[in-house]
Amino acid sequence: MAESTENSANKTSANVDNANNGTIKGKRKRKEVAPFGNYRNYYGYRVGNDVEEDPRFRVLKKDWFEGKDCLDIGCNSGLITINIAKKFNCRTILGIDIDNDRINDAWWHLKKIVKKEKTRNGDIVASKSKVVRRLNELECSEACSISPKNDENGAFSDERDLLDVVSFRSENFVTSWRSLPLKHYDTIVCLSVTKWIHLNWGDKGLISFFAKIWRLLHPGGIFVLEPQPWESYYKNRLTTERNYNYIVYKPELFQEILTDKIGFRTVEHATSSVSGATMGFNRPVLVFRK
């Protein structure tokens, strides 16, 4: 009897374990729902295993960003935003995303990168400061002024902390923009975002989106756009099918809309194919100038 009871208990325990395992497996298989394209680590799976840097950086130009105030719309986890700041030396860059969780991810990535770089470069910066001070002592006479790049501590003033350059904010750009029209930008980046705006807010929302970008740019400002092709809309249509069925302004018309209706003066096809991307992410990158 005792043995029978023990066997029964073991079977019950095994059934519970199997049920729990099934639940865990079920959770793992559950597909992530991201109606705004707000997938976790969205840009992570866009880069192949043999590619260290997002391939779109091959067509982005330094003079679009260097020393300029920039805006990244739909920044997701912030990795593109941070790398633009690091690679192209923006004066400032703000990343915005509709999903507050993705913005929290972006701040986490930024702080992690800053901490890592400070740890790695701490000794180098300290040594550089000592060298600069020593060179000034040896080479400068009383009539020789110290280079404006050096402060009284010998540190280079243009070696700014990323935290002084990069910031993030949760924002629905289509329906609200808190700084409009107070803040203007030299460069606005929008990579693989237009499909989600189009599906959620239709043609009217897309036109409003483009018009806000134009108003936020300084004269001569640059709008870097990577639109998703129309065929990619189909697999996401069920999220907002009410708009999908009524879309008239297909992506192939965006260039005409932005120049003829919105008012951008010129457009440059930065690339027709970005090599190195995976999962069908070879898309044109268009550069519009106000």
C-alpha positions in Angstrom: 0.0 0.0 0.0 2.8 2.4 0.9 4.6 1.4 -2.3 1.4 2.0 -4.3 1.0 5.4 -2.7 4.6 6.3 -3.4 4.3 5.3 -7.1 1.1 7.4 -7.4 2.9 10.4 -5.9 5.8 10.0 -8.3 3.4 9.8 -11.2 1.6 12.9 -10.0 4.9 14.7 -9.6 5.9 13.6 -13.1 2.7 14.9 -14.6 3.1 18.2 -12.9 6.7 18.5 -14.2 5.5 17.6 -17.7 2.7 20.1 -17.5 5.2 22.8 -16.4 7.6 21.8 -19.1 4.8 22.0 -21.6 3.9 25.5 -20.3 7.5 26.7 -20.5 7.9 25.3 -24.0 4.6 26.9 -25.0 5.8 30.2 -23.8 9.0 29.9 -25.7 7.1 29.1 -28.9 4.7 32.0 -28.5 5.4 34.6 -31.1 6.2 38.1 -30.0 3.4 40.6 -30.8 4.8 44.0 -32.0 2.1 46.0 -33.8 4.4 49.0 -34.1 7.4 47.0 -35.2 8.6 47.3 -31.6 10.3 43.9 -31.5 12.9 43.4 -28.8 16.4 43.6 -30.3 14.9 44.4 -33.7 18.3 45.5 -35.2 20.1 42.6 -33.7 18.9 40.0 -36.1 19.3 42.3 -39.1 23.1 41.8 -39.0 24.6 38.5 -40.2 26.9 36.5 -37.9 29.9 37.5 -40.0 29.1 41.2 -40.0 30.2 43.2 -37.0 28.5 46.5 -38.0 25.0 47.2 -39.3 25.6 47.3 -43.1 23.7 50.5 -43.5 26.6 52.4 -42.0 28.4 51.8 -45.3 26.1 54.3 -47.0 25.6 56.8 -44.1 27.9 59.8 -44.6 29.8 61.6 -41.8 28.9 65.1 -43.1 25.2 64.3 -42.5 25.8 64.0 -38.8 29.1 65.6 -37.7 28.6 68.5 -35.3 24.9 68.5 -36.0 21.7 68.0 -34.0 20.1 64.8 -35.0 16.9 62.8 -34.5 16.4 59.1 -34.8 12.7 58.1 -35.2 11.8 54.6 -34.2 15.1 54.0 -32.5 14.0 50.7 -30.8 16.8 49.6 -28.4 19.0 52.5 -29.4 22.0 50.7 -30.9 21.8 52.5 -34.2 21.4 55.9 -32.4 24.4 55.3 -30.2 26.6 54.1 -33.1 25.7 57.1 -35.2 26.8 59.3 -32.3 30.1 57.4 -31.9 31.0 57.0 -35.5 29.9 60.4 -36.9 30.4 62.7 -33.9 27.0 64.3 -33.7 26.6 67.4 -31.5 23.4 65.8 -30.1 21.2 62.9 -31.1 17.8 62.1 -29.7 16.3 58.6 -30.2 12.5 58.3 -29.9 10.3 55.2 -29.9 6.6 54.5 -29.2 7.5 51.6 -26.9 8.6 52.7 -23.4 10.2 49.2 -22.9 12.4 49.7 -25.9 13.4 53.1 -24.6 14.4 51.5 -21.3 16.5 49.0 -23.3 18.1 52.0 -25.1 19.1 53.7 -21.9 20.5 50.4 -20.6 22.6 50.0 -23.7 23.9 53.5 -23.5 24.9 53.3 -19.9 26.6 49.9 -20.5 28.6 51.2 -23.5 29.7 54.4 -21.6 30.8 52.3 -18.6 32.7 49.9 -20.8 34.5 52.7 -22.7 35.4 54.6 -19.5 36.9 51.4 -18.0 38.8 50.7 -21.2 40.0 54.3 -21.9 40.6 55.5 -18.3 44.3 54.8 -18.3 44.8 56.1 -21.8 43.0 59.4 -21.1 45.1 59.9 -17.9 48.3 59.2 -19.8 47.3 61.6 -22.6 46.7 64.3 -20.1 50.1 63.9 -18.6 51.8 63.9 -22.0 49.9 67.1 -23.1 50.9 69.0 -20.0 54.5 67.9 -20.4 54.6 69.0 -24.0 53.2 72.4 -23.1 55.8 72.8 -20.5 58.7 71.9 -22.8 57.6 73.6 -26.1 55.6 76.6 -25.1 57.3 79.9 -24.2 55.5 82.6 -22.3 54.3 84.0 -25.5 52.9 80.7 -26.7 49.2 80.2 -25.9 47.9 76.7 -25.0 45.8 75.0 -27.7 42.1 75.7 -27.3 41.5 72.0 -27.5 43.0 71.6 -24.0 41.4 72.7 -20.8 43.3 73.5 -17.6 43.5 69.9 -16.7 45.0 69.0 -20.0 42.0 66.9 -21.1 40.7 67.4 -24.7 37.4 69.3 -24.5 36.0 67.5 -27.6 36.2 64.1 -25.9 32.7 64.3 -24.7 30.8 61.7 -22.7 28.2 59.9 -24.8 25.7 60.7 -22.1 26.2 64.4 -23.1 25.4 63.6 -26.7 22.8 60.8 -26.8 19.4 60.8 -25.2 16.2 58.8 -25.6 12.5 59.5 -25.1 9.2 57.5 -25.4 7.1 59.3 -27.9 4.3 58.6 -30.5 5.7 60.8 -33.3 2.5 60.6 -35.4 0.0 61.7 -32.8 2.1 64.0 -30.6 5.4 65.8 -30.6 6.2 67.7 -27.5 9.0 69.9 -28.9 7.2 70.8 -32.1 7.9 73.6 -33.2 10.4 74.6 -30.5 13.2 72.2 -31.5 14.7 71.8 -35.0 17.2 69.4 -36.3 19.9 69.2 -39.0 19.4 65.5 -39.7 16.5 63.2 -39.1 16.8 59.4 -39.6 13.9 57.0 -40.1 15.0 53.4 -40.8 12.4 50.7 -41.4 9.6 52.6 -39.7 7.2 53.8 -42.4 5.5 50.4 -42.8 4.4 50.4 -39.2 3.1 54.0 -39.4 1.3 53.2 -42.6 -0.4 50.1 -41.2 -1.4 51.8 -37.9 -2.5 55.2 -39.1 -3.0 54.8 -42.9 -2.2 57.2 -45.7 -3.4 60.2 -43.6 -1.0 59.3 -40.7 1.9 58.8 -43.2 1.4 62.2 -44.8 1.2 63.8 -41.3 4.4 62.0 -40.4 6.3 63.3 -43.5 5.0 66.8 -42.9 6.1 66.9 -39.3 9.6 65.8 -40.3 9.8 68.6 -42.9 8.8 71.2 -40.3 11.3 69.9 -37.8 14.2 70.3 -40.2 16.4 73.4 -40.5 16.6 74.8 -44.1 19.1 72.5 -45.9 18.4 69.8 -43.4 18.6 66.1 -44.3 16.0 63.3 -44.0 17.5 59.8 -44.3 14.7 57.3 -45.1 14.7 53.5 -45.4 11.2 52.5 -46.4 10.0 48.9 -46.3 8.7 47.6 -49.7 5.0 47.0 -50.2 5.3 43.2 -50.3 6.6 43.3 -46.7 3.3 44.8 -45.6 1.3 41.7 -46.3 2.6 39.5 -43.4 1.8 42.2 -40.9 -1.6 43.2 -42.4 -3.7 41.4 -39.8 -2.6 43.7 -37.0 -4.2 46.6 -38.7 -6.1 45.2 -41.7 -8.6 48.1 -41.7 -5.8 50.3 -43.0 -4.0 47.8 -45.1 -7.0 47.4 -47.4 -7.3 51.1 -48.0 -3.7 52.2 -48.5 -3.3 54.1 -51.8 0.2 55.7 -51.3 2.4 52.6 -51.8 6.1 52.9 -50.9 7.1 53.5 -54.6 5.3 56.8 -54.4 7.1 58.1 -51.3 9.7 59.9 -53.3 7.2 61.7 -55.3 5.1 62.6 -52.2 8.1 63.9 -50.3 9.3 66.1 -53.2 6.1 67.2 -54.9 3.7 67.4 -51.9 5.8 67.8 -48.8 8.4 70.1 -50.3 11.8 68.5 -50.2 14.1 70.0 -52.8 16.3 67.1 -53.8 16.6 63.3 -53.3 19.6 61.1 -53.4 19.5 57.3 -53.7 22.3 56.4 -51.3 22.1 52.8 -52.3 19.9 50.4 -54.1 21.1 47.4 -52.2 22.7 47.2 -48.8 24.9 44.1 -48.8 25.5 42.1 -45.7 22.0 42.3 -44.3 20.0 39.1 -43.6 16.4 38.0 -43.9 15.6 40.1 -46.9 16.6 43.5 -45.5 18.3 44.8 -48.6 16.4 48.0 -48.9 17.0 51.4 -50.6 18.2 54.3 -48.5 16.9 57.6 -49.7 18.3 61.0 -48.6 16.0 64.0 -49.0 17.2 67.6 -48.5 15.0 70.4 -47.4 
